[in-house]
């Protein structure tokens, strides 16, 4: 079931035009930036978007030019986990694991997850309980499990929201989902 949903959503996402991704992402950014938890957060962990995901590039750049600290993940394939690094400037990113932008080796500034105030989470599919389907490798579930009492916000296009997805014991739901049409508040920090 999860693989079927994953495949269907990837197909839809692949067919979105650049303009559509940009316009919808702009609406999502506007929604995200106006929530109190975002306004109050100093250290925000952002995923760096790729492959027609909700585009976080402009969000990250805007935060970098403000007083907020941007933290981004680095994929540690060997240990199947995410390491988090403070990002000083956009140009410190290069193509890393799975074709996703990550800090260059000489720009890595590893930080403790304890400083994170807010987590912006990617996903292929989200349900109305905050469960998500990612790419099936569990990187974000393992990270979210460690981030107790931190608000996690899934960013998604409206077509990525369904009623209910199958859940496994290791799946960790997000606290809130933001789409181009609005905010779905779920349960507060996990």
C-alpha positions as CSV (number, residue, x, y, z in Angstrom):
1,X,0.0,0.0,0.0
2,X,2.7,2.5,1.0
3,X,4.7,1.7,-2.2
4,X,1.6,2.1,-4.3
5,X,0.9,5.5,-2.8
6,X,4.6,6.5,-3.1
7,X,4.6,5.7,-6.8
8,X,1.3,7.5,-7.5
9,X,2.4,10.7,-5.8
10,X,5.8,10.6,-7.3
11,X,4.2,10.4,-10.7
12,X,1.9,13.4,-10.1
13,X,4.8,15.4,-8.6
14,X,7.0,14.7,-11.6
15,X,4.4,16.2,-13.9
16,X,4.1,19.5,-12.0
17,X,5.4,22.4,-13.9
18,X,8.2,24.6,-12.4
19,X,5.7,27.5,-12.3
20,X,3.1,25.4,-10.4
21,X,5.7,24.3,-7.9
22,X,7.0,27.8,-7.4
23,X,3.5,29.4,-7.0
24,X,2.2,26.8,-4.6
25,X,5.5,26.8,-2.6
26,X,5.2,30.6,-2.4
27,X,1.7,30.2,-0.8
28,X,3.0,27.6,1.6
29,X,5.9,29.8,2.6
30,X,3.5,32.6,3.4
31,X,1.5,30.3,5.6
32,X,4.5,28.9,7.4
33,X,6.1,32.3,8.0
34,X,2.9,33.6,9.7
35,X,2.5,30.9,12.3
36,X,3.6,31.9,15.8
37,X,5.9,28.9,16.3
38,X,7.8,29.9,13.2
39,X,8.0,33.6,14.3
40,X,9.3,32.5,17.7
41,X,11.8,29.9,16.5
42,X,15.5,30.8,16.4
43,X,17.0,27.5,15.1
44,X,15.0,26.0,12.3
45,X,15.8,22.6,10.7
46,X,14.8,22.8,7.0
47,X,14.9,20.0,4.5
48,X,16.5,21.3,1.3
49,X,14.0,20.5,-1.4
50,X,14.6,18.6,-4.7
51,X,12.6,16.9,-7.4
52,X,9.5,19.1,-7.3
53,X,9.0,18.9,-3.5
54,X,7.5,21.9,-1.8
55,X,10.4,24.3,-2.6
56,X,12.3,25.4,0.5
57,X,15.1,27.2,-1.2
58,X,13.5,30.7,-1.0
59,X,12.4,30.0,2.6
60,X,16.0,29.1,3.6
61,X,17.4,32.1,1.8
62,X,15.0,34.5,3.5
63,X,15.8,33.0,6.9
64,X,19.5,33.2,6.2
65,X,19.1,37.0,5.6
66,X,17.2,37.4,8.8
67,X,18.1,36.7,12.5
68,X,17.0,33.1,12.3
69,X,19.6,30.3,12.2
70,X,19.1,27.7,9.5
71,X,20.0,24.1,10.1
72,X,20.0,21.5,7.4
73,X,20.4,17.7,7.3
74,X,23.4,15.8,6.0
75,X,22.7,12.1,5.1
76,X,25.0,9.6,6.8
77,X,24.3,6.6,4.6
78,X,26.6,4.3,6.5
79,X,24.8,4.8,9.9
80,X,21.4,5.5,8.2
81,X,20.8,8.7,10.0
82,X,20.8,12.5,9.5
83,X,23.5,14.7,10.9
84,X,22.5,18.3,11.3
85,X,24.6,21.3,10.4
86,X,24.2,25.0,10.7
87,X,24.1,26.7,7.3
88,X,25.9,30.1,7.1
89,X,25.1,30.9,3.4
90,X,23.3,29.3,0.5
91,X,26.6,29.0,-1.5
92,X,27.8,26.5,1.1
93,X,25.6,23.8,-0.4
94,X,26.5,21.3,-3.0
95,X,24.9,18.1,-4.4
96,X,25.2,15.4,-1.8
97,X,23.6,12.0,-1.0
98,X,20.6,11.1,-3.2
99,X,21.1,14.2,-5.3
100,X,20.0,16.5,-2.5
101,X,21.9,19.7,-1.6
102,X,24.0,19.4,1.6
103,X,26.7,21.5,3.1
104,X,30.1,21.2,1.4
105,X,32.7,19.3,3.5
106,X,34.5,22.5,4.5
107,X,31.2,24.3,5.4
108,X,29.8,21.6,7.8
109,X,29.1,23.1,11.2
110,X,27.6,20.2,13.1
111,X,25.2,21.2,15.9
112,X,23.3,19.3,18.5
113,X,19.7,18.5,17.8
114,X,19.0,20.0,21.2
115,X,19.2,23.5,19.8
116,X,16.4,22.9,17.2
117,X,13.2,24.9,17.9
118,X,11.2,23.9,14.8
119,X,11.6,21.1,12.2
120,X,10.4,21.4,8.6
121,X,9.7,17.9,7.3
122,X,9.4,16.6,3.7
123,X,7.1,13.8,2.7
124,X,5.5,12.3,-0.3
125,X,2.1,11.6,1.3
126,X,0.6,12.9,4.6
127,X,-2.7,11.8,6.2
128,X,-5.0,13.8,8.4
129,X,-3.4,12.4,11.6
130,X,0.0,13.7,10.6
131,X,1.5,10.4,9.5
132,X,3.7,10.6,6.5
133,X,5.2,8.5,3.8
134,X,8.7,9.5,2.7
135,X,11.1,7.7,0.4
136,X,11.0,4.6,2.6
137,X,14.4,4.8,4.2
138,X,13.3,6.1,7.6
139,X,15.8,8.9,8.0
140,X,13.3,11.5,9.2
141,X,11.4,9.1,11.4
142,X,14.6,8.3,13.2
143,X,15.4,12.0,13.6
144,X,11.9,12.9,14.7
145,X,12.0,10.2,17.3
146,X,14.9,12.0,18.9
147,X,13.3,15.4,18.8
148,X,10.8,15.2,21.6
149,X,8.7,18.3,22.3
150,X,9.7,20.0,19.1
151,X,7.1,21.2,16.7
152,X,7.4,19.3,13.4
153,X,5.8,20.8,10.3
154,X,5.2,18.8,7.2
155,X,5.1,20.9,3.9
156,X,2.9,19.4,1.2
157,X,0.9,20.2,-1.8
158,X,-2.8,19.6,-1.4
159,X,-2.8,16.5,-3.6
160,X,-0.4,14.9,-1.2
161,X,-3.0,14.8,1.6
162,X,-5.1,11.7,2.0
163,X,-7.5,10.5,4.7
164,X,-5.4,7.7,6.2
165,X,-2.2,5.9,5.4
166,X,-1.0,2.6,6.9
167,X,1.2,3.1,9.9
168,X,4.2,1.1,11.2
169,X,5.5,1.2,14.8
170,X,8.5,3.2,13.8
171,X,6.5,6.0,12.0
172,X,6.5,9.3,13.7
173,X,3.7,11.8,12.8
174,X,4.3,15.5,12.3
175,X,2.5,18.1,14.5
176,X,1.2,20.2,11.7
177,X,0.9,20.2,7.9
178,X,0.9,23.3,5.7
179,X,-0.4,23.2,2.1
180,X,-1.1,25.9,-0.4
181,X,-4.7,25.9,0.9
182,X,-4.1,26.2,4.6
183,X,-2.8,24.7,7.8
184,X,-3.8,21.4,9.3
185,X,-3.1,21.5,13.0
186,X,-2.7,18.1,14.6
187,X,-1.3,17.4,18.0
188,X,1.4,19.9,19.0
189,X,5.0,18.8,19.4
190,X,5.6,15.0,19.3
